[in-house]
Amino acid sequence: MSDIIVKKFGGSSLADVGQFEKVLRILEVDPRRMYIVASAPGKRKGMEGDHKVTDLLLALYGKYDRAKNTPKTVIVGMIRDRFLGIAQGLGLEVFEEDEFDILHTASDTFHDMDSIVALGEYWNGRILAKARHVPFVDAKDVVKLNKDGMLDMNATLQSRELLLNYKDGCVIPGFYGVMPNGTVKTFTRGGSDLSGTVVARVVGAAECQLWSDVSGMLMTDPRIVPHAKPIRFLTYAEAGEMAYGGANVLHPETTFPVEEVDIPIRLLNTNQPDDEGTRIVPDHLAPERVPGSIVGIAGRQPFAVIGVKKPSMNSEVGFIHRVSGAFVRHDVNIEHMPGGIRTLNIIASKEQLNGKLSAVISDIEWDCAPVEVLLHTDMALICIVGRGMSHTPGVALLPLQALASVDVSVRMIDQDSNELNIIIGVNVGDYETAVRAIYAAFVT
């Protein structure tokens, strides 16, 4: 078995000098060869009004509302002070005098936005490498993307020899890779988790550890259910469904790079390193689930439901294609598409539809005429996840009875054909009541 370990530390773990010192202690006690993936500094605990560095970098492009009225020179100063404060607090000389001047050249166009936003991870990785006394390897030399900006695993695996040549390991910044033309491309938020498992796959690690400020994943949001139980283990599929459903502890695509080679993942807490955390494993290494049981309940909101009504649309070849084409043209992702003989309901994030809704509806009316378009703009989606639901008669009845008992109306229900999840749509105003009722129905 490999003696290599990959440890990814999130923004909360590397937010300031004190957090860096905790990370260094965690690394010091592990004798295995380590490849460390670093995130950009997150919000500092106990500092009211603090900002994540990634948000400040986005603010240079007007992409962060909390700083939209802040002059760019002030934002640059805030970013510079964060990194210099960490480096100097650790007694390190890391940066050149003009290192941060590049931020003043960040333009209001998007051709270089990703390369600027990726600097949060790049600079923090350099600090951690210096503090750890190991080499720093730019993610551009490791993580390769295809022309569509998606991970090219075959090309990325070619960096295996490069990384394994570092006998004491190295530090690699997370959250970004390089396109075939050499330009930097960032992942979606939380993408350093994905960087961690990519590196684990490349070096053939025994385990990939993802360190943050929580001790793994809970069965639901503790802000809604304060004493939600911890999840001790998940399969890759269960973890992906929980993350996609709204559990923000994990990036939804995290498990993909390691699934083919069965590398386990652990979710651990930098502030409580002795906690057991959550273990994510392939199906054949997971204990059997109790029939009818679930692993957790996740949720996201708000969504809009665009209902397209047309008699006999089920017999009209290409109708769904024309409807979905309107969303594709405006770069809006479709989450779900339940329907019947005369109505097709398209569910999409309100955030993605912001500023585009009228145009999408106009395209549908033009492409699919004659149709009636109905709109419901405040839906929350609740995702119930667990292998234990598979082949268990009546399991879908439990959440429906629970919602009826608290007078919550179900706007939509959908179930994966493998019975791994049940997705229920409710009004946004009923969301928290619904989550508490469903949790109580499954967890005793």
C-alpha beads as a LAMMPS data file, in Angstrom:
LAMMPS data file: protein, C-alpha beads

444 atoms
443 bonds

1 atom types
1 bond types

-500.0 500.0 xlo xhi
-500.0 500.0 ylo yhi
-500.0 500.0 zlo zhi

Masses

1 110.0

Atoms # bond

1 1 1 0.000 0.000 0.000
2 1 1 1.156 3.518 -0.785
3 1 1 2.623 5.580 2.050
4 1 1 1.631 8.789 0.268
5 1 1 -1.042 11.069 1.685
6 1 1 -2.681 14.135 0.151
7 1 1 -3.902 16.839 2.525
8 1 1 -5.989 19.714 1.212
9 1 1 -6.516 22.660 3.554
10 1 1 -9.461 24.962 2.967
11 1 1 -9.665 28.721 3.300
12 1 1 -10.712 28.646 6.958
13 1 1 -7.679 26.465 7.734
14 1 1 -5.301 28.976 6.148
15 1 1 -7.042 32.236 7.019
16 1 1 -4.415 33.745 9.312
17 1 1 -1.202 33.081 11.219
18 1 1 -2.922 31.140 13.994
19 1 1 -4.616 28.806 11.517
20 1 1 -1.360 28.309 9.602
21 1 1 0.310 27.255 12.845
22 1 1 -2.423 24.650 13.445
23 1 1 -1.879 23.298 9.940
24 1 1 1.872 23.091 10.446
25 1 1 1.350 21.088 13.670
26 1 1 -0.970 18.684 11.832
27 1 1 1.644 18.184 9.129
28 1 1 4.475 17.770 11.605
29 1 1 3.022 14.680 13.295
30 1 1 2.399 12.738 10.062
31 1 1 5.507 10.783 8.946
32 1 1 4.151 9.886 5.491
33 1 1 5.174 11.624 2.303
34 1 1 2.676 14.439 1.863
35 1 1 1.378 16.395 -1.079
36 1 1 -0.405 19.462 0.258
37 1 1 -3.089 21.413 -1.598
38 1 1 -3.634 24.985 -0.424
39 1 1 -6.701 27.217 -0.666
40 1 1 -6.807 31.014 -0.543
41 1 1 -7.280 32.649 2.894
42 1 1 -10.890 32.518 4.053
43 1 1 -12.717 34.680 6.556
44 1 1 -10.956 35.090 9.884
45 1 1 -12.890 33.789 12.861
46 1 1 -14.153 36.471 15.210
47 1 1 -13.527 39.349 12.769
48 1 1 -16.819 41.050 12.006
49 1 1 -17.136 42.093 8.379
50 1 1 -14.082 40.138 7.234
51 1 1 -13.791 38.912 3.636
52 1 1 -12.513 35.830 1.872
53 1 1 -9.519 36.731 -0.287
54 1 1 -11.153 35.107 -3.319
55 1 1 -14.112 37.456 -2.886
56 1 1 -11.764 40.441 -2.732
57 1 1 -10.070 39.312 -5.939
58 1 1 -13.493 38.988 -7.593
59 1 1 -14.290 42.483 -6.327
60 1 1 -11.590 43.844 -8.638
61 1 1 -13.993 42.860 -11.430
62 1 1 -17.152 44.075 -9.732
63 1 1 -18.157 40.494 -8.899
64 1 1 -18.532 40.867 -5.132
65 1 1 -21.483 42.926 -3.928
66 1 1 -20.135 43.645 -0.438
67 1 1 -17.224 45.579 -1.919
68 1 1 -18.895 47.064 -4.998
69 1 1 -18.440 50.640 -3.754
70 1 1 -14.910 50.132 -2.466
71 1 1 -12.128 51.722 -4.573
72 1 1 -9.873 49.196 -6.268
73 1 1 -6.778 50.660 -4.616
74 1 1 -8.309 49.923 -1.218
75 1 1 -9.170 46.351 -2.250
76 1 1 -5.613 45.794 -3.497
77 1 1 -4.303 47.061 -0.173
78 1 1 -6.561 44.668 1.741
79 1 1 -5.334 41.710 -0.309
80 1 1 -1.674 42.697 0.033
81 1 1 -2.007 43.190 3.789
82 1 1 -3.569 39.728 4.255
83 1 1 -0.695 37.911 2.587
84 1 1 2.080 40.053 4.031
85 1 1 0.508 39.732 7.471
86 1 1 0.523 35.938 7.273
87 1 1 4.061 35.710 5.904
88 1 1 5.506 38.201 8.374
89 1 1 3.596 36.622 11.273
90 1 1 5.292 33.325 10.442
91 1 1 8.671 35.044 10.164
92 1 1 8.978 34.354 6.442
93 1 1 10.190 36.381 3.494
94 1 1 8.077 35.171 0.572
95 1 1 7.117 38.061 -1.671
96 1 1 9.003 40.481 -3.900
97 1 1 8.493 44.190 -3.274
98 1 1 6.377 44.627 -6.408
99 1 1 4.614 41.245 -6.111
100 1 1 1.116 42.666 -5.743
101 1 1 1.381 45.352 -8.447
102 1 1 -0.304 42.969 -10.883
103 1 1 -3.575 43.547 -9.023
104 1 1 -3.588 47.189 -10.106
105 1 1 -3.699 46.045 -13.733
106 1 1 -6.780 43.859 -13.255
107 1 1 -9.225 45.138 -15.840
108 1 1 -13.001 45.290 -15.990
109 1 1 -13.025 42.754 -18.831
110 1 1 -12.929 39.048 -18.180
111 1 1 -10.047 37.880 -20.348
112 1 1 -7.683 37.697 -17.374
113 1 1 -10.122 37.320 -14.470
114 1 1 -9.381 33.666 -13.732
115 1 1 -5.623 34.243 -13.639
116 1 1 -6.117 37.060 -11.126
117 1 1 -8.644 35.189 -8.966
118 1 1 -6.315 32.150 -8.841
119 1 1 -3.621 34.269 -7.180
120 1 1 -5.258 33.694 -3.788
121 1 1 -4.335 30.018 -3.888
122 1 1 -1.035 30.683 -5.648
123 1 1 0.249 33.118 -3.023
124 1 1 -1.062 31.140 -0.053
125 1 1 0.527 27.985 -1.440
126 1 1 3.878 29.713 -1.637
127 1 1 3.629 30.772 2.001
128 1 1 2.776 27.236 3.110
129 1 1 5.601 25.705 1.065
130 1 1 8.095 28.124 2.620
131 1 1 6.778 27.437 6.115
132 1 1 6.879 23.681 5.520
133 1 1 10.339 23.784 3.846
134 1 1 9.172 21.835 0.808
135 1 1 9.001 22.776 -2.899
136 1 1 6.122 24.767 -4.356
137 1 1 4.652 23.423 -7.610
138 1 1 2.287 25.627 -9.594
139 1 1 -1.046 23.961 -10.408
140 1 1 -0.439 24.994 -14.029
141 1 1 2.284 22.343 -14.153
142 1 1 -0.024 19.624 -12.849
143 1 1 -3.749 20.153 -13.461
144 1 1 -4.559 20.072 -17.177
145 1 1 -7.928 21.074 -18.635
146 1 1 -9.391 20.501 -22.081
147 1 1 -10.552 23.216 -24.476
148 1 1 -13.939 23.310 -22.722
149 1 1 -12.319 23.999 -19.354
150 1 1 -13.041 20.513 -18.006
151 1 1 -10.478 18.333 -16.266
152 1 1 -8.366 16.301 -18.693
153 1 1 -7.358 13.410 -16.446
154 1 1 -5.192 11.679 -19.044
155 1 1 -3.116 14.819 -19.575
156 1 1 -2.978 15.487 -15.840
157 1 1 -1.675 11.978 -15.108
158 1 1 1.400 12.833 -17.169
159 1 1 2.567 14.991 -14.240
160 1 1 2.904 11.897 -12.041
161 1 1 6.670 11.578 -12.454
162 1 1 7.130 15.303 -11.807
163 1 1 5.358 15.068 -8.454
164 1 1 6.813 11.749 -7.341
165 1 1 10.319 13.143 -7.853
166 1 1 9.697 15.307 -4.787
167 1 1 10.692 12.781 -2.132
168 1 1 9.500 15.005 0.699
169 1 1 6.307 16.010 -1.090
170 1 1 5.392 19.526 -2.129
171 1 1 2.679 22.189 -1.943
172 1 1 0.304 22.750 -4.872
173 1 1 -2.296 25.532 -5.014
174 1 1 -5.883 24.377 -5.454
175 1 1 -8.880 25.770 -7.358
176 1 1 -7.355 26.118 -10.822
177 1 1 -5.702 24.421 -13.761
178 1 1 -4.407 25.326 -17.195
179 1 1 -6.137 25.261 -20.571
180 1 1 -4.440 23.804 -23.689
181 1 1 -3.553 27.356 -24.801
182 1 1 -1.762 28.042 -21.499
183 1 1 -4.401 30.265 -19.876
184 1 1 -5.487 29.744 -16.284
185 1 1 -9.005 28.481 -15.611
186 1 1 -10.542 28.344 -12.132
187 1 1 -12.985 25.724 -10.910
188 1 1 -16.348 26.566 -9.367
189 1 1 -16.307 27.675 -5.730
190 1 1 -14.981 25.018 -3.399
191 1 1 -12.919 23.610 -6.254
192 1 1 -9.831 23.057 -4.093
193 1 1 -11.561 19.858 -2.921
194 1 1 -11.434 18.697 -6.532
195 1 1 -7.783 19.740 -6.762
196 1 1 -7.074 17.547 -3.732
197 1 1 -8.528 14.399 -5.264
198 1 1 -6.882 15.130 -8.620
199 1 1 -3.481 15.231 -6.928
200 1 1 -4.349 12.075 -4.951
201 1 1 -5.113 10.272 -8.206
202 1 1 -1.894 11.464 -9.851
203 1 1 0.423 10.367 -7.028
204 1 1 -1.494 7.181 -6.164
205 1 1 -2.195 8.264 -2.592
206 1 1 -3.380 5.928 0.138
207 1 1 -5.869 8.586 1.233
208 1 1 -7.001 12.117 0.420
209 1 1 -7.766 14.277 3.449
210 1 1 -9.866 17.419 3.090
211 1 1 -9.365 19.711 6.091
212 1 1 -11.794 22.533 6.907
213 1 1 -13.405 24.076 9.995
214 1 1 -16.015 21.327 10.532
215 1 1 -15.603 17.730 11.677
216 1 1 -16.956 16.113 8.537
217 1 1 -20.487 16.137 7.198
218 1 1 -23.645 16.220 9.319
219 1 1 -26.963 14.616 8.440
220 1 1 -28.430 18.048 7.742
221 1 1 -27.763 21.749 8.197
222 1 1 -27.085 22.373 11.931
223 1 1 -28.490 25.878 11.595
224 1 1 -31.875 24.231 10.974
225 1 1 -31.482 21.102 13.134
226 1 1 -29.015 22.148 15.876
227 1 1 -28.150 18.622 17.036
228 1 1 -27.942 16.978 13.627
229 1 1 -26.031 13.714 13.839
230 1 1 -22.613 13.322 12.184
231 1 1 -22.183 11.081 9.150
232 1 1 -19.341 8.653 9.804
233 1 1 -19.087 7.210 6.300
234 1 1 -20.510 7.768 2.827
235 1 1 -20.097 6.074 -0.493
236 1 1 -18.770 8.139 -3.374
237 1 1 -22.276 8.347 -4.843
238 1 1 -23.897 9.371 -1.564
239 1 1 -21.290 12.057 -0.973
240 1 1 -21.794 13.444 -4.470
241 1 1 -25.571 13.576 -4.056
242 1 1 -25.282 15.319 -0.681
243 1 1 -22.851 17.871 -2.089
244 1 1 -24.920 18.510 -5.216
245 1 1 -28.038 18.732 -3.065
246 1 1 -26.557 21.570 -1.013
247 1 1 -24.151 20.191 1.622
248 1 1 -21.424 22.821 1.276
249 1 1 -18.753 20.798 3.092
250 1 1 -17.790 19.165 -0.206
251 1 1 -17.507 20.177 -3.858
252 1 1 -19.974 18.050 -5.900
253 1 1 -17.289 16.720 -8.285
254 1 1 -14.739 15.857 -5.600
255 1 1 -14.996 12.077 -5.797
256 1 1 -14.786 11.725 -9.584
257 1 1 -10.964 11.625 -9.950
258 1 1 -10.482 8.886 -7.335
259 1 1 -13.482 6.635 -7.975
260 1 1 -11.736 4.472 -10.579
261 1 1 -8.826 3.717 -8.234
262 1 1 -10.736 3.454 -4.918
263 1 1 -8.788 6.117 -3.011
264 1 1 -10.744 6.935 0.180
265 1 1 -11.451 10.512 1.220
266 1 1 -11.670 11.853 4.766
267 1 1 -13.294 15.121 5.850
268 1 1 -11.444 16.482 8.887
269 1 1 -11.373 19.544 11.143
270 1 1 -8.233 21.679 11.422
271 1 1 -9.460 23.104 14.729
272 1 1 -10.234 19.662 16.204
273 1 1 -7.754 17.352 14.454
274 1 1 -8.485 14.363 16.704
275 1 1 -12.154 14.200 15.669
276 1 1 -13.123 11.154 13.621
277 1 1 -14.630 13.148 10.744
278 1 1 -16.385 11.591 7.748
279 1 1 -14.939 8.856 5.543
280 1 1 -15.940 8.566 1.857
281 1 1 -15.340 5.148 0.296
282 1 1 -16.315 3.010 -2.725
283 1 1 -19.428 0.832 -2.433
284 1 1 -17.566 -2.416 -1.768
285 1 1 -15.787 -0.928 1.261
286 1 1 -18.913 0.584 2.790
287 1 1 -20.909 -1.180 5.526
288 1 1 -24.416 -2.225 4.568
289 1 1 -27.175 0.301 5.149
290 1 1 -30.190 -0.486 7.296
291 1 1 -33.169 -0.864 4.906
292 1 1 -35.162 2.355 4.750
293 1 1 -32.388 4.434 6.322
294 1 1 -30.849 7.618 4.928
295 1 1 -27.436 9.244 5.274
296 1 1 -28.610 12.838 5.168
297 1 1 -30.816 15.662 3.999
298 1 1 -29.454 18.566 1.972
299 1 1 -31.169 21.523 0.364
300 1 1 -30.773 24.505 -1.926
301 1 1 -32.806 27.599 -2.669
302 1 1 -34.224 29.602 -4.311
303 1 1 -35.258 28.070 -7.618
304 1 1 -37.701 29.192 -10.275
305 1 1 -40.139 26.856 -11.982
306 1 1 -40.968 27.730 -15.568
307 1 1 -44.005 25.749 -16.644
308 1 1 -44.564 25.315 -20.380
309 1 1 -48.142 24.308 -21.167
310 1 1 -49.216 22.952 -24.545
311 1 1 -51.841 20.300 -25.419
312 1 1 -50.404 17.030 -26.800
313 1 1 -46.830 18.236 -26.481
314 1 1 -45.830 14.656 -25.593
315 1 1 -46.399 13.629 -29.220
316 1 1 -44.535 16.600 -30.702
317 1 1 -41.084 15.372 -31.703
318 1 1 -38.317 17.745 -30.581
319 1 1 -40.497 19.764 -28.177
320 1 1 -38.274 19.187 -25.123
321 1 1 -35.205 19.943 -27.233
322 1 1 -36.627 23.315 -28.292
323 1 1 -37.547 24.223 -24.724
324 1 1 -34.155 23.263 -23.298
325 1 1 -32.431 25.095 -26.163
326 1 1 -33.702 28.392 -24.772
327 1 1 -31.836 27.709 -21.535
328 1 1 -28.686 26.570 -23.323
329 1 1 -28.517 29.762 -25.399
330 1 1 -28.629 31.883 -22.255
331 1 1 -26.159 29.686 -20.333
332 1 1 -28.672 28.576 -17.691
333 1 1 -28.385 25.095 -16.205
334 1 1 -31.561 23.005 -15.913
335 1 1 -31.756 21.216 -12.550
336 1 1 -34.883 19.119 -13.107
337 1 1 -37.560 18.751 -15.768
338 1 1 -40.668 16.930 -14.494
339 1 1 -43.803 17.041 -16.617
340 1 1 -46.906 15.405 -17.997
341 1 1 -48.967 15.184 -21.174
342 1 1 -49.587 18.934 -21.416
343 1 1 -47.144 20.627 -19.032
344 1 1 -43.354 20.581 -18.841
345 1 1 -41.808 22.153 -15.720
346 1 1 -38.247 23.403 -15.942
347 1 1 -36.523 24.061 -12.628
348 1 1 -33.495 26.359 -12.628
349 1 1 -31.570 28.442 -10.112
350 1 1 -32.909 31.971 -9.665
351 1 1 -29.331 33.194 -9.449
352 1 1 -28.553 31.829 -12.911
353 1 1 -31.803 33.257 -14.294
354 1 1 -31.090 36.708 -12.884
355 1 1 -31.312 39.183 -15.773
356 1 1 -32.089 36.373 -18.230
357 1 1 -35.588 35.216 -17.279
358 1 1 -37.512 37.410 -19.714
359 1 1 -35.237 36.449 -22.592
360 1 1 -35.544 32.729 -21.796
361 1 1 -39.346 32.940 -21.694
362 1 1 -39.420 34.928 -24.952
363 1 1 -37.292 32.285 -26.663
364 1 1 -39.586 29.505 -25.429
365 1 1 -42.671 31.338 -26.670
366 1 1 -41.026 31.951 -30.062
367 1 1 -39.574 28.462 -30.552
368 1 1 -42.509 26.431 -29.199
369 1 1 -45.578 28.505 -30.104
370 1 1 -48.359 28.327 -29.324
371 1 1 -47.611 27.752 -25.624
372 1 1 -48.625 29.178 -22.283
373 1 1 -45.753 29.887 -19.904
374 1 1 -46.417 29.732 -16.155
375 1 1 -43.947 30.997 -13.576
376 1 1 -43.323 30.120 -9.928
377 1 1 -40.269 31.931 -8.584
378 1 1 -39.774 30.742 -5.002
379 1 1 -39.120 27.031 -4.698
380 1 1 -36.650 25.238 -2.431
381 1 1 -35.350 21.762 -3.264
382 1 1 -34.775 19.235 -0.487
383 1 1 -32.594 16.228 -1.307
384 1 1 -32.921 13.068 0.808
385 1 1 -29.959 10.735 0.231
386 1 1 -29.089 7.164 1.148
387 1 1 -28.492 3.693 -0.298
388 1 1 -30.747 2.292 2.405
389 1 1 -33.799 3.601 0.542
390 1 1 -33.138 1.311 -2.419
391 1 1 -35.698 -1.477 -2.863
392 1 1 -37.509 -0.482 0.334
393 1 1 -41.274 -0.307 -0.284
394 1 1 -42.985 2.712 1.242
395 1 1 -39.848 4.704 2.003
396 1 1 -41.020 7.655 -0.128
397 1 1 -44.153 7.838 1.977
398 1 1 -42.243 8.879 5.105
399 1 1 -41.227 12.398 3.996
400 1 1 -44.630 13.019 2.432
401 1 1 -46.413 12.081 5.649
402 1 1 -43.981 14.224 7.614
403 1 1 -44.679 17.254 5.439
404 1 1 -48.430 16.712 5.632
405 1 1 -48.192 16.616 9.439
406 1 1 -46.730 20.145 9.488
407 1 1 -49.052 21.453 6.770
408 1 1 -46.360 21.866 4.103
409 1 1 -47.493 21.455 0.502
410 1 1 -45.284 19.469 -1.896
411 1 1 -44.711 21.414 -5.113
412 1 1 -42.645 18.696 -6.812
413 1 1 -41.234 15.241 -6.124
414 1 1 -38.620 13.342 -8.090
415 1 1 -36.636 10.154 -7.407
416 1 1 -33.456 8.759 -8.862
417 1 1 -34.118 5.452 -10.665
418 1 1 -31.462 3.832 -8.465
419 1 1 -33.439 5.035 -5.426
420 1 1 -30.372 6.796 -4.055
421 1 1 -32.195 10.086 -3.579
422 1 1 -35.616 11.666 -3.304
423 1 1 -35.948 15.336 -4.262
424 1 1 -38.886 17.316 -2.944
425 1 1 -39.783 20.870 -3.920
426 1 1 -41.514 23.151 -1.413
427 1 1 -42.140 26.874 -1.144
428 1 1 -39.103 28.800 0.123
429 1 1 -41.064 29.944 3.172
430 1 1 -41.663 26.307 4.169
431 1 1 -38.089 25.141 3.675
432 1 1 -36.804 25.008 7.252
433 1 1 -40.046 23.560 8.608
434 1 1 -39.889 20.889 5.913
435 1 1 -36.263 19.937 6.641
436 1 1 -36.954 19.597 10.371
437 1 1 -40.032 17.437 9.723
438 1 1 -38.237 15.126 7.273
439 1 1 -35.232 14.775 9.580
440 1 1 -37.505 13.816 12.480
441 1 1 -39.268 11.224 10.288
442 1 1 -36.038 9.394 9.477
443 1 1 -33.838 10.016 12.522
444 1 1 -34.882 8.831 15.961

Bonds

1 1 1 2
2 1 2 3
3 1 3 4
4 1 4 5
5 1 5 6
6 1 6 7
7 1 7 8
8 1 8 9
9 1 9 10
10 1 10 11
11 1 11 12
12 1 12 13
13 1 13 14
14 1 14 15
15 1 15 16
16 1 16 17
17 1 17 18
18 1 18 19
19 1 19 20
20 1 20 21
21 1 21 22
22 1 22 23
23 1 23 24
24 1 24 25
25 1 25 26
26 1 26 27
27 1 27 28
28 1 28 29
29 1 29 30
30 1 30 31
31 1 31 32
32 1 32 33
33 1 33 34
34 1 34 35
35 1 35 36
36 1 36 37
37 1 37 38
38 1 38 39
39 1 39 40
40 1 40 41
41 1 41 42
42 1 42 43
43 1 43 44
44 1 44 45
45 1 45 46
46 1 46 47
47 1 47 48
48 1 48 49
49 1 49 50
50 1 50 51
51 1 51 52
52 1 52 53
53 1 53 54
54 1 54 55
55 1 55 56
56 1 56 57
57 1 57 58
58 1 58 59
59 1 59 60
60 1 60 61
61 1 61 62
62 1 62 63
63 1 63 64
64 1 64 65
65 1 65 66
66 1 66 67
67 1 67 68
68 1 68 69
69 1 69 70
70 1 70 71
71 1 71 72
72 1 72 73
73 1 73 74
74 1 74 75
75 1 75 76
76 1 76 77
77 1 77 78
78 1 78 79
79 1 79 80
80 1 80 81
81 1 81 82
82 1 82 83
83 1 83 84
84 1 84 85
85 1 85 86
86 1 86 87
87 1 87 88
88 1 88 89
89 1 89 90
90 1 90 91
91 1 91 92
92 1 92 93
93 1 93 94
94 1 94 95
95 1 95 96
96 1 96 97
97 1 97 98
98 1 98 99
99 1 99 100
100 1 100 101
101 1 101 102
102 1 102 103
103 1 103 104
104 1 104 105
105 1 105 106
106 1 106 107
107 1 107 108
108 1 108 109
109 1 109 110
110 1 110 111
111 1 111 112
112 1 112 113
113 1 113 114
114 1 114 115
115 1 115 116
116 1 116 117
117 1 117 118
118 1 118 119
119 1 119 120
120 1 120 121
121 1 121 122
122 1 122 123
123 1 123 124
124 1 124 125
125 1 125 126
126 1 126 127
127 1 127 128
128 1 128 129
129 1 129 130
130 1 130 131
131 1 131 132
132 1 132 133
133 1 133 134
134 1 134 135
135 1 135 136
136 1 136 137
137 1 137 138
138 1 138 139
139 1 139 140
140 1 140 141
141 1 141 142
142 1 142 143
143 1 143 144
144 1 144 145
145 1 145 146
146 1 146 147
147 1 147 148
148 1 148 149
149 1 149 150
150 1 150 151
151 1 151 152
152 1 152 153
153 1 153 154
154 1 154 155
155 1 155 156
156 1 156 157
157 1 157 158
158 1 158 159
159 1 159 160
160 1 160 161
161 1 161 162
162 1 162 163
163 1 163 164
164 1 164 165
165 1 165 166
166 1 166 167
167 1 167 168
168 1 168 169
169 1 169 170
170 1 170 171
171 1 171 172
172 1 172 173
173 1 173 174
174 1 174 175
175 1 175 176
176 1 176 177
177 1 177 178
178 1 178 179
179 1 179 180
180 1 180 181
181 1 181 182
182 1 182 183
183 1 183 184
184 1 184 185
185 1 185 186
186 1 186 187
187 1 187 188
188 1 188 189
189 1 189 190
190 1 190 191
191 1 191 192
192 1 192 193
193 1 193 194
194 1 194 195
195 1 195 196
196 1 196 197
197 1 197 198
198 1 198 199
199 1 199 200
200 1 200 201
201 1 201 202
202 1 202 203
203 1 203 204
204 1 204 205
205 1 205 206
206 1 206 207
207 1 207 208
208 1 208 209
209 1 209 210
210 1 210 211
211 1 211 212
212 1 212 213
213 1 213 214
214 1 214 215
215 1 215 216
216 1 216 217
217 1 217 218
218 1 218 219
219 1 219 220
220 1 220 221
221 1 221 222
222 1 222 223
223 1 223 224
224 1 224 225
225 1 225 226
226 1 226 227
227 1 227 228
228 1 228 229
229 1 229 230
230 1 230 231
231 1 231 232
232 1 232 233
233 1 233 234
234 1 234 235
235 1 235 236
236 1 236 237
237 1 237 238
238 1 238 239
239 1 239 240
240 1 240 241
241 1 241 242
242 1 242 243
243 1 243 244
244 1 244 245
245 1 245 246
246 1 246 247
247 1 247 248
248 1 248 249
249 1 249 250
250 1 250 251
251 1 251 252
252 1 252 253
253 1 253 254
254 1 254 255
255 1 255 256
256 1 256 257
257 1 257 258
258 1 258 259
259 1 259 260
260 1 260 261
261 1 261 262
262 1 262 263
263 1 263 264
264 1 264 265
265 1 265 266
266 1 266 267
267 1 267 268
268 1 268 269
269 1 269 270
270 1 270 271
271 1 271 272
272 1 272 273
273 1 273 274
274 1 274 275
275 1 275 276
276 1 276 277
277 1 277 278
278 1 278 279
279 1 279 280
280 1 280 281
281 1 281 282
282 1 282 283
283 1 283 284
284 1 284 285
285 1 285 286
286 1 286 287
287 1 287 288
288 1 288 289
289 1 289 290
290 1 290 291
291 1 291 292
292 1 292 293
293 1 293 294
294 1 294 295
295 1 295 296
296 1 296 297
297 1 297 298
298 1 298 299
299 1 299 300
300 1 300 301
301 1 301 302
302 1 302 303
303 1 303 304
304 1 304 305
305 1 305 306
306 1 306 307
307 1 307 308
308 1 308 309
309 1 309 310
310 1 310 311
311 1 311 312
312 1 312 313
313 1 313 314
314 1 314 315
315 1 315 316
316 1 316 317
317 1 317 318
318 1 318 319
319 1 319 320
320 1 320 321
321 1 321 322
322 1 322 323
323 1 323 324
324 1 324 325
325 1 325 326
326 1 326 327
327 1 327 328
328 1 328 329
329 1 329 330
330 1 330 331
331 1 331 332
332 1 332 333
333 1 333 334
334 1 334 335
335 1 335 336
336 1 336 337
337 1 337 338
338 1 338 339
339 1 339 340
340 1 340 341
341 1 341 342
342 1 342 343
343 1 343 344
344 1 344 345
345 1 345 346
346 1 346 347
347 1 347 348
348 1 348 349
349 1 349 350
350 1 350 351
351 1 351 352
352 1 352 353
353 1 353 354
354 1 354 355
355 1 355 356
356 1 356 357
357 1 357 358
358 1 358 359
359 1 359 360
360 1 360 361
361 1 361 362
362 1 362 363
363 1 363 364
364 1 364 365
365 1 365 366
366 1 366 367
367 1 367 368
368 1 368 369
369 1 369 370
370 1 370 371
371 1 371 372
372 1 372 373
373 1 373 374
374 1 374 375
375 1 375 376
376 1 376 377
377 1 377 378
378 1 378 379
379 1 379 380
380 1 380 381
381 1 381 382
382 1 382 383
383 1 383 384
384 1 384 385
385 1 385 386
386 1 386 387
387 1 387 388
388 1 388 389
389 1 389 390
390 1 390 391
391 1 391 392
392 1 392 393
393 1 393 394
394 1 394 395
395 1 395 396
396 1 396 397
397 1 397 398
398 1 398 399
399 1 399 400
400 1 400 401
401 1 401 402
402 1 402 403
403 1 403 404
404 1 404 405
405 1 405 406
406 1 406 407
407 1 407 408
408 1 408 409
409 1 409 410
410 1 410 411
411 1 411 412
412 1 412 413
413 1 413 414
414 1 414 415
415 1 415 416
416 1 416 417
417 1 417 418
418 1 418 419
419 1 419 420
420 1 420 421
421 1 421 422
422 1 422 423
423 1 423 424
424 1 424 425
425 1 425 426
426 1 426 427
427 1 427 428
428 1 428 429
429 1 429 430
430 1 430 431
431 1 431 432
432 1 432 433
433 1 433 434
434 1 434 435
435 1 435 436
436 1 436 437
437 1 437 438
438 1 438 439
439 1 439 440
440 1 440 441
441 1 441 442
442 1 442 443
443 1 443 444
